[in-house]
Amino acid sequence: MRVLVVGSGGREHALCWAVSASPLCDALFCAPGNPGIAEVATCVPVAATDIAGLLDLCRRERIDFVVVGPEAPLVAGLVDALEAAGIAAFGPTAAASALEGSKGFTKDFCAKYAIPTAAYGRFRDAAAAKAYVRAQGAPIVVKADGLAAGKGVTVARTVEEAFAAIDEVLTGGRFGAAGAELVVEEFLEGEEASFFALVDGEHALPLASAQDHKAVGDGDTGPNTGGMGAYSPAPCVTPEIAEQVMVRIIRPTVAGMAAEGRPFKGVLYAGLMLTEKGPKLIEYNVRFGDPECQALTVRLQSDLLPAFVAARDGVLDSVSLRWRDAASLCVVMAARGYPGEPRKGGEIGGLAEAAAAAGGEDVQIFHAGTRHDAQGRLVADGGRVLGVTAVGATVAEAQRRAYAAVDRIDFPDGFCRRDIGWRAVARERGDA
């Protein structure tokens, strides 16, 4: 099977790393890819959102199966275009991708199908949104309706902060068309977790649990990012809670999307808040999380490619997956300035030596935002640059290995959080 993975980040590197190990994969391509991905796949400089270019690439390279990594091409209809051209693809259609492409759609969908989530209002008028905030009080959450690269959410601790966020989205135009509408919703108390399931339009297969760290600074301080690290499994997602999520959230969503004429196939990623009243949906994503994907793939013992094919073909009920009885942890190394304007062009060195010294096969360094400059040096080319991922018997052991590798990487322009996995490590110590 000739396979194409679409995307260029750490998630796509992890997917390529996993797919390249499949006996079913005869040739692996990635568009556009990155220098790390180039070690396991043939990278082709076609943008992830260039649908016509990707179709041409598939025809030219006789691609049998496409795995779409990021959300933007999914929302834009890449899977629709591929399937119409007779090219099998893993991922939801544009209609099904509305679960991520429009937060307002998802909130209305949850209300219709009794899926537990925060109370909310939808607004296009700033004055009406502010009146809602004034009536509800703070803390409260303000979200741009559309895709905003993980930066369209403000958890406002005061009414004034919420007003500023509303102005930024609706009148300041920070998010363009993605901010033409916003959702204002109840602030949920509890612990956040990431829950993933493969879906074939009718059946859902839960994957391992994970938790990520959105805030840029230690102690969950500072602005939200696309994710500064993740670990798996998440101790807070007990088997009982996982079953509640499947029964109350995932399965009703799969059935509801089918009833709406938008059958969902691909990865359904539920961002959860584990409240005193049970798990509630914060929001849906329609692809693997980044960096959760890195933490998941290093724990997976089964071949991922047949599971993707089964999800696309609607026969996921015949699939089971095996996971390593171990923990994994991913530390994101970002370029200074992120999540604002990252400092690009900083040289990076010592990756192979860092991985070998820190844990050998139990440490993988996934590239998220790198390129080779004119001199052939590896340099930073984005906000999140590397995903240093390790496996250990416990989260604490995986954490030690990951940071041992981080400390050996020569990246003067880089930084990272130093407390990834702190909740799980505290639980392992018996502190929580």
N, C-alpha and C positions, 0 to 999 in steps of 0.2 A: 504494500500500500504506500502510495506517495502522498505525503501529508504536508500541509501548509499551516503554520501557526501565524496568526495575524497579531501584530503588536510589537512593542519595543522595550517594555519595562521589566521589572523584576518578576512580576507575575508570569510574563511570557517566557522569561529565561527558565523559570521553574517548570513551566509546562513543557517547554522544549526538552529540558533535561529529563523529565519523566517519560515523554513520548519517545525520545531517542532510544530508550532502553527496551521498547516494545519489540518483540519478535515480528509483529505485524508491520512494522515501519521499515520499508525498503529504502526510502529517501525522505529526508526532512528538510523543509524550507521554512524560512521565517521572513515576514515582510512588516516593517523594514528591519527588525532585529537590532542587535547591538554587538559590541565586541565579545562579550561573554557568550551570547547565543551563538556567535560564529564558531565557537569551539565544538558545538554539537549539531549545528544545522548550517545550511547554505543561506546566507542572508541576501535579500534582494531589496534594493532601495525603492520600495513602493510604499507610500504612506498608508496607514491603517484605515484612513477614511477615503482613500482613492478607490472607489468601488469599480470604476471602469478599468483602472490599472490592475487591480487584483483579479478581475475576471480574465484579463489578458494574460496575466502571469499563470493563472490556473490552466488556461488552455495551452500555453506555450510549454509548461512543464508537466502537462498531463497529470494534474493533481487529482487524486481520488477523494480526499477528505480534508476539510478545512476546520480548524479550531480557532474560533474568534475570541481573543483575550479581552480587549477593552470594551467599555460600554458605548462609546461614541459611534463606532461603526454598526453596532447592533441596533441602536436607536435609529440610525440613518437607513437601515434596511439592507445591510450587507448580506445577511442570511437569506432574505427574500430573493435578492438578485442571484446569489449563487445557486439556490435550489431551482430557480426559474431557468437557469442555464444548464441544469442537469448535474450540478456539482454538489455532492453531499456536504453538509456543514453542521457543526455542533454549535448551537446557540439559539436564542429565541428570535422570532420574527420581530419586525418593527412594532407590530400591534401588541405582541406580548411584552416587548421591551418597555412599554409604557409604565410598567411597574417601577422602573428606575427613572425613565425619561420624564415622568410627571409625578411629583409628590402629591399633587392635588388629586390626580386620578387614583393613586394608591389609597389615599385617605377615604375617598368616596367608595372605592371598592371594598375596603375593610368595613365601612359602615354597612354596606349592603349585605355582606356575607358574614357579619357578626364576628369578625376577626379582632381580637383584643388589641387596641392601640390607644394612643393619647387622644383626648378630646381636641378639636381643632376648628379653625375657620379658614376659608380661602378668600383672598383679597387681590384686587387689582388697583384699588384706591387707597392711598396712604392714610387719609383721614379715617376711613372706615376701619382699617387695620389698627390704627392707634386707639380708636374708640374701643375695639375689642380687647386690646392689651390693657387699657385703663380699667375696663370692667373685670378682667380676670386677675390682674395684678402680676407681680413677679415673684420668683423666677418664671420665665416663659421662653419658648423657643421660636425663633424666626427662621424660616427656610425659603430660599429661592426655589421656585417650582421645578425648574429644569436642571440640566446637567451643569455643574459648576466645579468640576474637578475636585470634589471633596471640600470645597471652601465656601459653600453657600449656606452654611448653617451657623447661626449665632445663638448660643445659650445665654440669654440676657438675665443678669442677676438683678437688674433694676428696670423700672419702667422706662427711664431715660435711655438706657442702653438698648432696649427693644425699639424705642422710637428711632434711634440712630440707625439701627440695622434696617428698619423699614424704609427709611429715607435712602439708605445706600442701595437697597435693592430696587425699589420702585421709582425713585426720582433721580438717584445718582447714576443709574445705569451700569453699575459695576459688572453685572453678569450678562449684559446684553439681553438677547431674546429669552434666555433662561430665567431672567428676573422680571419678565412681564407680569408675572403673577407670583404671589407668595402664599405660604401656609404659615399660620401662627398656631402653635399647639401647646398643650399642657406640658409642663415640665414633669417628667417621671422620675421618681426616686428609686434607687436600687443599684444593681451592678450590671454593667453592660457585657454582652457576649455576642459572638458571631456564630451563626448556625448555617451550615451549608447542606444542600441536598441536590443530587442529580435528579432531573425530572424529564420524563419522556412524553408529556402531554396528558398522561393519565396516572402513572405511578411515580412515586418519589422514593429515592434511596438516600437516607441520611448519611452524611460524611462525618468525619471526626470534628469535635468542637474546637473552638479557638477563641482567644481574646486578643484584641489589638489595642494599641495606645495611640489615640488621635492627637493629644496635645503635644506641642513641640518640646516642652520642658519637663525635667524631672518633677515627680510629684503631681503629674497631670496639670501642669501650669502652662500658661501662654496660649496662643491661638491654636485652633485646630489645623491639622495637616491631613494629607492623604493617608497617613499612618507612619509612626516612627518605630514600630516593632510589633511583634505578635508572638504568641506561644500556643502550643497545642499539646495535650487536651486542656480545656478550661475546667478546673476543678468545680467551679460553680454550676456547670451544666451536668448535673447528676443524671443517671439513667431515667429517673422519674421526671425530671424537668425536660429532658430530651423527648420523652414520650408525650408530655403535655404540649410541647412545641409542634410535634408532628400532628397531634390530634386537633389542636385548637387553631394553629396558624398555617402550617405547610399544606396539609391535605385539603383544608377548605379553600386555600388559595388555588391549588392545582385544579380542583373541581370547579371553582368559580370562574377561573380563566377559560376553561373549556366551555362552560355555560355561556360565557360572554362572546364566544366565537373567536377567542384569542388563545388557543391552546399553547401552553408554555412548554418548551423543550430547551434544556441547557442546564445551567447552574442557577439555582435560586438561593440567594444569600440574604438571610434575614438578620438584620441588626436588631438585637433584642435588649430590652431592659427587664431584668429579673426583679419584679416588684413584690411587695407583700401579698398582693392579690394574684400572683402568678406571672408567667412571662408575658410581656406585651411587645408588639412590633413597633420598633422605632421607625424603620424604613426598610424597603427592599432594594437590593442591587440584583442585576440580572447576569452577573459574571462572578468569577472568583474574586475574593478580596485580595488586595495587595497592601500589606505583606502576608496576610494569612495563607495565601496559596503556597508561599515558600515553606511555611511551617508545616502545612499539610502534606505536601509532596514528599518531603524527606521522611515522613512516617509511614507512607503508603507502601505496602509490600505487594499489592496486586498490580497487574498491568492496567494502566489508566486508559489506554487507547480503546480496547474493546468496550469499556464502560461508556465512553463517549459515543461510540458507534451505536451501542444499544439504546442510549438515550435518544439519539437522532432517529433510530428505526422504530421506536415505540415498544421495545422489548426489554425494558429495564428490570421488569419483575424477575427475569432469569439471571440477574447479576448479583453477586455478593463481593464485598471488598474486605481485604485483610489489612490490619494496621499493626505496625510495630508496637509492642508493649513497652513504649518508651515515651519520653517527652521531647519536644523540639522547641526551639526559640530562635527568632529572627530579630536581629538588631539592624535598624536602618542607619546607614551613614549618609548624612545629607551635606549639601554644600552650604557654607556659611551664607546667611541671608535668607534661607528658606524658613518659613513658607512665603516670604516676600520675594524679593529679587535675588535668586541664588547667584553665588559667585562661580561662574563657569570658567573652564579652562585650567583649573588646578590639576597638577600632575598627581597620578596615583601609582604607587609601586608596592611591591612585596606581597601580592595577593596569594600566589601559589605557596610561598614560604610561610605565610601567616596561617593558611588553612592546614598545611602539613604539620606545623609546629603545635597548633592548637587542638588537633584531634583527628587529622588524617581524613579517612572516609566519613567520619561523623561530623565534618564541617564542610559546608558548601557556601561559596560566595557567589551570590546571584547579582548580575549587573542590572541596574535600574536606569541609570542616566549617565552613560559613558560613551566616549568615542575615541578614535585615534586621531591625533593632530597631524599636521603636515610632516612632522619629524618622526611619526610613528609612535609617539608616546601616548599612553593611556591617560585621558584627562576627563574631568567631570563635564557633563553636558546636560545637566538638569538639576532639579531641586533635591530629589531623592536619588542617590548615586549608587549605593551598594546595599545589598541585603545579606548580612553575615549571619548564616543559619547553622545551628548546631543541634545535635541529638545527644541526649543523655538519659540515664536511668530515671532521673528526676528533673523537674524544671530547674532546680538549683544547679544541677550538674550541667545541663544544657546551657544555662546562663553563663556559668564559668567558662565553658569552652568557647562560646560565642564572643565574650568580651576578651578572652585571651587572644583570639584571632584579630579582633578589632584593634587591640593594643599593638599588634605587630604590623598593621597596615600603615604604609607611609602616605598619608593624605593630609598635608598641613592645612588645606582649605576646608577640611571636613569636620563634622561634629556629629554626636549622637547623644541620645538619652542614655544615662547610666543605670537606669532602674527598670528596664524591660523585664516583665514577669514578676514584679514585686508582690502582687497579690498572691499568686500561686506559691511563691517561695515562702511567704509568710504563713500560708496554710500548711505547707510541708513542715515548717518549724513548729506548728501548733499555735501560732500567734493569732490566727483568725479562724 
